[in-house]
């Protein structure tokens, strides 16, 4: 497996695959053609189908400007390697077009035709959850210790920055009100939920704050604020909400949060390595489902869970999102994405509690669920994988009525 740095990427929303990835690709292409005055960018498949809603064109313009950019949208054409594909070309009359096809494969990561088959830089000798559990049995070292041992001290600094950005997103989201851009007239709700939580007590107060924190980060993402892919922008509200409530509930130190981030990153890495975290590839189960598994593992660890209980919590978080489609209305990371972050956060909290109360023994392993999720995604019709054609997305704005 690769470094968890490739899982936790810091950038601006609303989409890691449709905003952060194209932004990075455009920046790289611009650096190769600094003098060019005109570009042509063709978007294919899912990238074209939901690109406008995800502000893909805006992200690209920000990098290629002030040059003139012509966009061609081809949602009906899906390239073989991945549903999220773009082609950059120079269109200056006297210049070589230099066509460059690039794929945004999830979590802000991009590859091109030249390096798409190149073996990634794997630093972990472990390839799945069973390998991680075997490492614990052999050495006595738990999830986060494996991460620190494998990646060195530098990963701690990265995770500290990740936690800072997550906290900032929560704080910014809770202090912001008004409409979320995109034309759906959707109001921010995190500040309201947080205000209401202050009059509550016990479990109701805890759950209300989880809702508020997940809403805060998800709304920041929808408003193009700075977030952390965990594992994607579309699922970025789940893990921060759980870490924040766990810190408050258990008085966890920042060091404990950093260790929990390491464990969550390892869980997300296993899914990314053996299946996918791309909604365009396997549906929302790969995004929100993985985020729930990561958050459940983190919460179980902070609550004092054993490695077996942590694995069980992660397994439940992913299992109970199997089959979840990626069907954003109007291609926006708003409905149902924002609420899905909230419900996944509450499910992660409950999964951790359920696992902690158990002895950690269960029938279905995390590795089995990961493979089932991959197969389910492969069997899922493309209209349910971030094309904005099926499921809730089929209703569109003309049929949308807010209650």
Backbone torsions as a table, in degrees:
resi	resn	phi	psi	omega
1	UNK	NA	154.8	178.9
2	UNK	-80.5	176.4	175.1
3	UNK	-65.1	147.0	177.2
4	UNK	-71.1	-7.4	172.7
5	UNK	-60.3	-32.6	-179.7
6	UNK	-73.9	-13.7	177.5
7	UNK	-90.6	-43.5	179.8
8	UNK	-94.2	93.8	178.1
9	UNK	-109.5	138.5	-179.4
10	UNK	-100.2	129.8	179.8
11	UNK	-176.0	-170.8	-177.6
12	UNK	-101.2	142.6	178.8
13	UNK	-73.1	-175.0	14.0
14	UNK	-96.1	-5.4	-175.2
15	UNK	-141.2	131.5	178.4
16	UNK	-69.1	-38.5	-177.8
17	UNK	-83.1	-32.8	-174.5
18	UNK	-102.5	-10.9	179.4
19	UNK	-120.9	-58.8	-177.2
20	UNK	-65.1	-44.0	179.4
21	UNK	-62.7	-53.8	177.5
22	UNK	-60.5	-35.9	176.9
23	UNK	-59.2	-46.2	179.7
24	UNK	-66.1	-41.3	179.8
25	UNK	-63.3	-44.2	179.8
26	UNK	-63.1	-38.0	178.5
27	UNK	-63.5	-43.5	179.1
28	UNK	-64.7	-41.1	-178.9
29	UNK	-69.3	-38.9	178.3
30	UNK	-62.1	-37.4	-179.7
31	UNK	-65.2	-23.1	177.9
32	UNK	-84.4	-17.1	-176.3
33	UNK	-138.5	62.7	-174.7
34	UNK	-65.4	-26.0	-177.0
35	UNK	-93.8	-5.3	-176.4
36	UNK	-65.9	144.2	-178.7
37	UNK	-108.7	-15.4	-177.7
38	UNK	-141.3	136.4	177.6
39	UNK	-130.5	155.6	171.1
40	UNK	-124.8	130.7	-179.3
41	UNK	-125.2	120.8	177.8
42	UNK	-106.3	129.3	179.6
43	UNK	-109.9	136.2	-175.9
44	UNK	-118.5	156.6	170.9
45	UNK	55.3	-134.5	-178.7
46	UNK	-61.4	-32.7	179.1
47	UNK	-60.7	-38.7	178.6
48	UNK	-79.2	-37.7	-175.2
49	UNK	-63.2	-38.0	-176.6
50	UNK	-121.9	12.0	-176.3
51	UNK	-63.6	-39.8	-179.7
52	UNK	-64.9	-43.1	178.8
53	UNK	-64.2	-31.9	179.3
54	UNK	-87.2	-0.9	-179.1
55	UNK	62.4	37.6	176.8
56	UNK	-61.7	-43.0	-179.6
57	UNK	-64.1	-36.9	178.5
58	UNK	-64.4	-44.6	179.6
59	UNK	-61.1	-41.4	-179.6
60	UNK	-68.6	-42.9	178.9
61	UNK	-60.4	-37.1	179.8
62	UNK	-61.5	-28.2	-178.4
63	UNK	-94.7	-36.1	-177.0
64	UNK	-86.6	-19.5	179.9
65	UNK	-63.7	158.3	7.8
66	UNK	-84.9	15.1	178.6
67	UNK	-64.3	158.2	176.2
68	UNK	-79.8	133.6	-176.6
69	UNK	-126.0	125.3	174.3
70	UNK	-101.1	127.1	179.5
71	UNK	-105.1	134.8	175.5
72	UNK	-120.9	123.8	-174.2
73	UNK	-106.6	117.4	-177.9
74	UNK	-126.1	68.9	-178.6
75	UNK	-65.1	-21.7	-177.9
76	UNK	-79.0	-9.9	-179.5
77	UNK	-109.3	119.3	177.2
78	UNK	-114.6	119.0	179.9
79	UNK	-71.5	155.7	-170.3
80	UNK	-62.4	-39.1	-168.9
81	UNK	-72.6	-43.7	-175.7
82	UNK	-159.2	146.8	-179.2
83	UNK	-64.8	-23.2	-179.2
84	UNK	-98.9	95.1	-176.2
85	UNK	-132.0	146.5	176.7
86	UNK	-135.3	151.9	172.6
87	UNK	-127.2	122.2	177.5
88	UNK	-98.7	140.0	175.8
89	UNK	-144.9	145.8	170.7
90	UNK	-84.3	131.3	-178.7
91	UNK	-115.4	16.1	172.2
92	UNK	-60.8	133.9	-175.7
93	UNK	-55.0	-36.1	-174.3
94	UNK	-98.0	8.6	-173.4
95	UNK	-113.5	156.4	172.9
96	UNK	-69.0	135.4	-177.3
97	UNK	-65.4	-31.9	179.8
98	UNK	45.0	60.8	-179.1
99	UNK	-63.0	137.8	-179.4
100	UNK	-136.3	115.2	177.8
101	UNK	-96.0	130.1	-178.1
102	UNK	-134.9	147.1	-177.9
103	UNK	-118.3	132.6	176.6
104	UNK	-99.8	102.8	-164.5
105	UNK	-96.1	9.1	176.5
106	UNK	116.8	144.3	178.1
107	UNK	66.2	19.3	-179.7
108	UNK	85.5	0.9	-178.5
109	UNK	-85.8	139.5	178.9
110	UNK	-127.2	149.9	173.6
111	UNK	-140.5	156.9	175.5
112	UNK	-119.2	-179.4	-176.5
113	UNK	-63.3	-27.4	-178.3
114	UNK	-73.0	-36.2	-174.8
115	UNK	-115.3	6.5	-174.9
116	UNK	-65.9	-28.1	179.2
117	UNK	-98.7	2.0	178.7
118	UNK	-73.3	135.8	-178.5
119	UNK	-65.8	127.6	178.2
120	UNK	-60.9	163.6	178.9
121	UNK	-83.1	96.7	-179.4
122	UNK	-86.5	130.7	178.6
123	UNK	-113.9	-14.5	177.4
124	UNK	-96.1	136.6	173.1
125	UNK	-82.3	-16.2	177.5
126	UNK	-83.3	139.8	-177.4
127	UNK	-117.4	-12.1	-179.0
128	UNK	-153.2	-179.2	-177.1
129	UNK	-66.0	-37.7	-179.7
130	UNK	-62.5	-37.6	176.3
131	UNK	-61.0	-39.6	179.8
132	UNK	-67.4	-42.4	178.1
133	UNK	-66.6	-35.7	176.8
134	UNK	-66.5	-36.7	176.7
135	UNK	-60.7	-41.3	177.8
136	UNK	-63.8	-43.4	-179.9
137	UNK	-63.6	-36.1	-177.4
138	UNK	-79.1	-34.4	-172.0
139	UNK	-115.3	-19.7	-174.3
140	UNK	81.8	1.7	-177.9
141	UNK	-92.8	133.5	-174.9
142	UNK	-88.0	-176.3	-172.6
143	UNK	-51.2	-56.7	-174.7
144	UNK	-66.3	-30.6	177.2
145	UNK	-66.8	-36.0	175.8
146	UNK	-63.1	-41.9	179.4
147	UNK	-62.5	-48.6	-177.8
148	UNK	-66.6	-37.8	179.1
149	UNK	-66.9	-38.6	-177.1
150	UNK	-77.5	-42.2	-171.4
151	UNK	-99.1	-12.1	176.6
152	UNK	81.2	-178.7	-175.2
153	UNK	-63.7	-28.8	-175.9
154	UNK	-60.1	-30.0	-177.8
155	UNK	-67.3	-29.1	178.8
156	UNK	-63.9	-41.7	179.0
157	UNK	-64.6	-39.4	178.3
158	UNK	-64.4	-43.2	-179.3
159	UNK	-68.5	-31.7	174.9
160	UNK	-64.0	-41.6	177.3
161	UNK	-65.9	-40.2	177.3
162	UNK	-58.2	-46.2	-179.3
163	UNK	-65.5	-38.3	177.6
164	UNK	-62.2	-43.7	179.7
165	UNK	-66.5	-40.6	178.1
166	UNK	-61.0	-45.3	-179.8
167	UNK	-64.5	-38.9	178.9
168	UNK	-64.7	-39.0	178.9
169	UNK	-64.8	-40.2	177.3
170	UNK	-62.9	-48.8	-178.0
171	UNK	-61.7	-44.7	179.9
172	UNK	-65.4	-41.1	179.8
173	UNK	-65.0	-40.4	-178.7
174	UNK	-68.9	-24.0	-177.8
175	UNK	-97.5	3.6	-177.1
176	UNK	-111.5	143.2	177.1
177	UNK	-135.9	174.5	177.9
178	UNK	106.0	-172.2	-176.1
179	UNK	-75.9	143.7	170.3
180	UNK	-86.4	130.0	-177.2
181	UNK	-63.2	151.7	177.6
182	UNK	135.4	-8.9	174.6
183	UNK	90.1	0.0	-179.0
184	UNK	-90.9	-1.5	179.2
185	UNK	57.8	38.0	-179.4
186	UNK	-90.4	125.4	-178.5
187	UNK	-86.7	145.1	168.8
188	UNK	-64.5	141.6	-176.5
189	UNK	-124.4	-10.2	-172.5
190	UNK	-62.1	-40.7	-179.2
191	UNK	-62.7	-38.7	179.7
192	UNK	-66.2	-44.7	179.7
193	UNK	-63.6	-39.5	-179.4
194	UNK	-67.1	-41.0	178.8
195	UNK	-62.3	-41.9	179.9
196	UNK	-67.2	-29.9	-178.7
197	UNK	-64.5	-24.9	-176.3
198	UNK	-68.5	-22.1	179.9
199	UNK	-94.6	1.1	-177.9
200	UNK	-102.0	174.1	178.2
201	UNK	-147.1	164.6	176.1
202	UNK	62.9	-142.2	-176.1
203	UNK	-63.3	-36.1	179.6
204	UNK	-61.7	-39.7	178.9
205	UNK	-66.8	-43.7	179.5
206	UNK	-59.6	-48.2	-177.6
207	UNK	-66.9	-39.1	179.2
208	UNK	-62.4	-37.5	178.7
209	UNK	-71.8	-36.5	174.1
210	UNK	-59.2	-45.3	178.1
211	UNK	-57.8	-47.3	-176.5
212	UNK	-62.3	-44.4	-177.4
213	UNK	-67.1	-42.8	179.1
214	UNK	-65.7	-41.1	176.0
215	UNK	-60.9	-43.4	-176.8
216	UNK	-57.1	-48.5	-177.9
217	UNK	-71.1	-41.8	-179.7
218	UNK	-64.6	-38.1	177.7
219	UNK	-70.1	-37.0	174.1
220	UNK	-60.1	-42.2	178.3
221	UNK	-62.1	-45.6	-179.3
222	UNK	-63.6	-25.2	178.8
223	UNK	-95.5	17.4	176.9
224	UNK	66.6	27.2	176.4
225	UNK	-79.4	174.2	-179.0
226	UNK	-81.3	127.4	-179.1
227	UNK	-140.3	177.8	175.9
228	UNK	-115.7	132.1	173.9
229	UNK	-68.3	122.8	-176.6
230	UNK	-145.8	64.7	5.3
231	UNK	-93.8	-5.3	-179.8
232	UNK	-132.8	172.4	175.0
233	UNK	-67.8	-40.5	-178.2
234	UNK	-64.0	-17.5	179.1
235	UNK	-120.0	22.8	-169.8
236	UNK	-74.9	-11.0	-176.5
237	UNK	-87.9	-13.8	-172.0
238	UNK	-71.1	-57.5	-175.3
239	UNK	-64.9	-45.4	178.4
240	UNK	-58.4	-38.9	-180.0
241	UNK	-62.2	-42.5	-179.1
242	UNK	-70.9	-40.2	177.8
243	UNK	-63.7	-40.8	-179.4
244	UNK	-65.4	-46.1	-178.9
245	UNK	-70.4	-34.0	178.3
246	UNK	-67.9	-37.5	177.4
247	UNK	-62.6	-41.5	180.0
248	UNK	-72.0	-42.8	-174.2
249	UNK	-70.6	-38.2	-176.4
250	UNK	-109.2	6.5	-176.4
251	UNK	51.3	41.3	-178.2
252	UNK	-69.3	138.6	178.0
253	UNK	-74.7	167.7	175.9
254	UNK	-62.3	-34.4	177.9
255	UNK	-63.1	-39.5	178.1
256	UNK	-66.1	-36.1	177.3
257	UNK	-66.3	-40.4	178.8
258	UNK	-63.0	-41.2	177.4
259	UNK	-64.6	-39.1	178.3
260	UNK	-66.1	-37.3	175.8
261	UNK	-62.4	-38.2	178.0
262	UNK	-63.4	-45.2	178.8
263	UNK	-63.3	-45.8	178.8
264	UNK	-61.0	-40.3	178.8
265	UNK	-64.2	-36.9	177.8
266	UNK	-65.0	-40.9	177.9
267	UNK	-63.1	-47.0	178.6
268	UNK	-62.7	-36.6	178.7
269	UNK	-63.1	-38.3	179.7
270	UNK	-62.7	-42.9	178.3
271	UNK	-66.2	-45.6	-179.7
272	UNK	-60.6	-39.7	-176.7
273	UNK	-72.3	-37.3	-172.5
274	UNK	-104.6	-13.0	179.2
275	UNK	-139.9	-110.0	179.6
276	UNK	-166.8	150.8	172.8
277	UNK	-113.2	14.2	-177.4
278	UNK	-95.9	121.8	177.6
279	UNK	-63.7	-31.0	178.7
280	UNK	-71.3	-18.6	-177.1
281	UNK	-99.1	-41.9	-175.6
282	UNK	-131.0	7.8	-178.3
283	UNK	85.2	-178.2	-175.4
284	UNK	-68.6	-18.1	175.9
285	UNK	-57.6	-32.0	179.5
286	UNK	-75.6	-23.4	-179.4
287	UNK	-97.2	-70.7	-178.3
288	UNK	-68.2	-35.6	177.6
289	UNK	-62.4	-44.2	177.9
290	UNK	-66.5	-40.6	178.2
291	UNK	-60.2	-40.3	178.5
292	UNK	-64.1	-41.8	178.6
293	UNK	-63.1	-42.9	178.6
294	UNK	-61.8	-46.1	-177.6
295	UNK	-68.1	-38.7	178.5
296	UNK	-63.2	-41.3	178.0
297	UNK	-63.9	-43.5	179.9
298	UNK	-62.1	-45.0	-179.2
299	UNK	-65.1	-41.1	179.3
300	UNK	-63.1	-38.5	178.8
301	UNK	-66.0	-46.9	-179.1
302	UNK	-62.3	-31.7	180.0
303	UNK	-80.4	1.6	176.8
304	UNK	94.3	17.4	-178.1
305	UNK	-69.0	152.4	175.2
306	UNK	-79.0	165.5	175.6
307	UNK	-53.8	-38.6	178.7
308	UNK	-64.9	-40.3	179.4
309	UNK	-70.8	-35.8	176.8
310	UNK	-64.0	-44.2	177.6
311	UNK	-62.6	-39.5	179.9
312	UNK	-65.0	-43.7	178.3
313	UNK	-60.1	-44.5	179.4
314	UNK	-63.8	-40.5	-180.0
315	UNK	-61.1	-44.6	179.6
316	UNK	-65.2	-40.1	-179.4
317	UNK	-59.1	-39.7	179.9
318	UNK	-81.6	-43.4	-176.0
319	UNK	-56.6	-41.9	-173.4
320	UNK	-86.8	16.0	167.7
321	UNK	-119.2	5.6	-179.1
322	UNK	-56.8	135.0	177.7
323	UNK	86.3	-0.2	-178.0
324	UNK	-67.9	122.9	-176.5
325	UNK	-82.7	159.0	173.8
326	UNK	-105.6	101.1	-171.5
327	UNK	-138.8	59.6	-177.1
328	UNK	-68.0	128.3	178.1
329	UNK	-65.2	130.4	-178.7
330	UNK	60.8	15.7	179.6
331	UNK	72.9	12.3	-178.5
332	UNK	-93.7	145.2	177.8
333	UNK	-84.6	63.6	-175.3
334	UNK	-134.2	-64.1	178.8
335	UNK	-117.9	120.0	8.0
336	UNK	-95.9	11.2	-167.4
337	UNK	-59.4	-45.4	-174.9
338	UNK	-64.1	-48.7	179.2
339	UNK	-64.0	-33.5	178.8
340	UNK	-63.3	-35.0	175.4
341	UNK	-62.6	-42.1	-179.4
342	UNK	-63.2	-48.9	-177.1
343	UNK	-70.3	-32.8	176.6
344	UNK	-67.6	-35.4	177.9
345	UNK	-65.4	-44.2	178.8
346	UNK	-66.6	-35.5	177.8
347	UNK	-68.6	-36.4	177.2
348	UNK	-63.6	-42.6	178.5
349	UNK	-60.6	-45.7	-179.8
350	UNK	-69.3	-36.7	178.1
351	UNK	-61.9	-41.9	179.0
352	UNK	-63.9	-43.8	179.4
353	UNK	-64.1	-42.9	179.4
354	UNK	-61.0	-43.8	-178.8
355	UNK	-67.0	-39.8	-179.4
356	UNK	-63.7	-36.2	-179.7
357	UNK	-76.8	-11.8	-179.8
358	UNK	-93.6	179.8	174.1
359	UNK	-93.7	5.5	178.4
360	UNK	88.5	-7.2	-179.3
361	UNK	-86.9	136.8	178.7
362	UNK	-158.9	168.2	-170.1
363	UNK	-84.2	-45.2	-176.0
364	UNK	-96.4	125.9	-178.9
365	UNK	-85.0	161.3	177.0
366	UNK	-60.6	-38.4	-179.8
367	UNK	-64.9	-37.9	177.9
368	UNK	-64.7	-45.7	-179.9
369	UNK	-62.1	-38.2	178.1
370	UNK	-60.6	-43.6	179.1
371	UNK	-68.5	-37.7	177.3
372	UNK	-64.7	-40.8	178.1
373	UNK	-60.7	-43.0	178.7
374	UNK	-61.8	-47.5	-179.2
375	UNK	-64.6	-39.4	177.9
376	UNK	-61.4	-42.4	178.2
377	UNK	-63.9	-39.9	178.5
378	UNK	-65.8	-34.5	-179.8
379	UNK	-80.6	-15.2	-176.1
380	UNK	-72.7	129.2	176.7
381	UNK	-56.5	147.4	-174.6
382	UNK	-61.1	-26.6	-178.9
383	UNK	-67.1	-12.5	176.0
384	UNK	-102.8	13.6	-178.9
385	UNK	-125.0	72.3	171.1
386	UNK	60.7	32.7	174.9
387	UNK	-100.2	-7.9	-178.0
388	UNK	61.7	30.1	179.7
389	UNK	-112.4	-27.9	-175.1
390	UNK	-118.2	176.1	177.5
391	UNK	61.9	-141.0	179.4
392	UNK	-61.4	-32.1	-177.6
393	UNK	-63.2	-23.8	-177.6
394	UNK	-66.8	-19.8	-179.6
395	UNK	-73.7	-39.5	178.1
396	UNK	69.5	176.7	-175.9
397	UNK	-71.0	-26.1	-178.6
398	UNK	-68.2	-26.2	-178.2
399	UNK	-103.2	1.1	-174.3
400	UNK	-82.2	127.5	176.7
401	UNK	-129.4	122.7	-179.8
402	UNK	-85.6	131.5	178.8
403	UNK	-101.1	NA	NA
